Amino acid sequence: METVITVIYVLICLGLISTVLLQSGKSAGLSGAIGGGAQSLFGKKKGLDEKLGKMTTGLAIGFMLLAIVLTIIAA
């Protein structure tokens, strides 16, 4: 049982790393420093960034829950 949970945990870790790395940055160079950063304040995330944000949230929740479960099992 512990081995199965550990394998799932490693897969979630790899998925979380990849989704974080695939997201675009908050500011894209000099244009982001001048006015592009304000777009994220008004909720203009569209397309792939929105999907990656939701996937990152779900994977982060799974990561935390499995970390707690593995800690309880190991104790």
C-alpha positions as CSV (number, residue, x, y, z in Angstrom):
1,M,0.0,0.0,0.0
2,E,2.8,2.4,0.9
3,T,4.6,1.7,-2.4
4,V,1.5,2.5,-4.4
5,I,1.0,5.8,-2.6
6,T,4.7,6.6,-3.0
7,V,4.5,6.0,-6.8
8,I,1.4,8.2,-7.1
9,Y,3.2,10.9,-5.0
10,V,6.2,10.9,-7.3
11,L,4.0,11.2,-10.3
12,I,2.1,14.1,-8.7
13,C,5.5,15.7,-7.9
14,L,6.6,15.5,-11.5
15,G,3.3,16.8,-12.8
16,L,3.4,19.8,-10.4
17,I,7.0,20.6,-11.4
18,S,6.1,20.5,-15.1
19,T,2.9,22.6,-14.8
20,V,4.7,25.3,-12.8
21,L,7.5,25.4,-15.4
22,L,5.0,25.6,-18.3
23,Q,3.2,28.7,-17.0
24,S,4.1,32.1,-18.3
25,G,5.8,34.6,-16.0
26,K,4.0,37.5,-14.4
27,S,5.9,40.0,-16.4
28,A,7.3,39.4,-19.9
29,G,10.4,41.5,-20.0
30,L,10.4,45.3,-20.1
31,S,6.9,45.6,-21.4
32,G,5.6,43.7,-18.4
33,A,7.4,46.0,-16.0
34,I,5.7,49.1,-17.6
35,G,2.1,48.0,-18.0
36,G,1.7,44.3,-18.7
37,G,1.7,43.3,-15.1
38,A,-1.5,45.1,-14.6
39,Q,-3.4,42.7,-16.8
40,S,-3.1,39.9,-14.3
41,L,-4.7,42.2,-11.6
42,F,-7.9,42.4,-13.7
43,G,-8.3,38.7,-14.4
44,K,-7.3,38.6,-18.1
45,K,-5.8,35.1,-17.9
46,K,-7.1,33.1,-20.9
47,G,-6.5,29.9,-22.6
48,L,-3.6,27.7,-21.6
49,D,-2.6,29.8,-18.6
50,E,-6.0,29.4,-17.0
51,K,-5.9,25.6,-17.5
52,L,-2.4,25.3,-16.2
53,G,-3.4,27.4,-13.1
54,K,-6.2,25.1,-12.3
55,M,-4.0,22.0,-12.9
56,T,-1.4,23.4,-10.6
57,T,-3.9,24.1,-7.9
58,G,-5.2,20.5,-8.1
59,L,-1.8,19.0,-8.1
60,A,-0.7,21.1,-5.2
61,I,-3.7,20.0,-3.1
62,G,-2.9,16.3,-4.0
63,F,0.7,16.9,-3.2
64,M,-0.1,18.2,0.3
65,L,-2.7,15.5,1.0
66,L,-0.4,12.6,0.0
67,A,2.5,14.1,2.0
68,I,0.3,14.1,5.1
69,V,-0.9,10.5,4.3
70,L,2.7,9.3,3.8
71,T,3.8,10.9,7.0
72,I,1.0,9.2,9.0
73,I,1.7,5.8,7.4
74,A,5.5,6.1,8.2
75,A,4.8,7.0,11.8
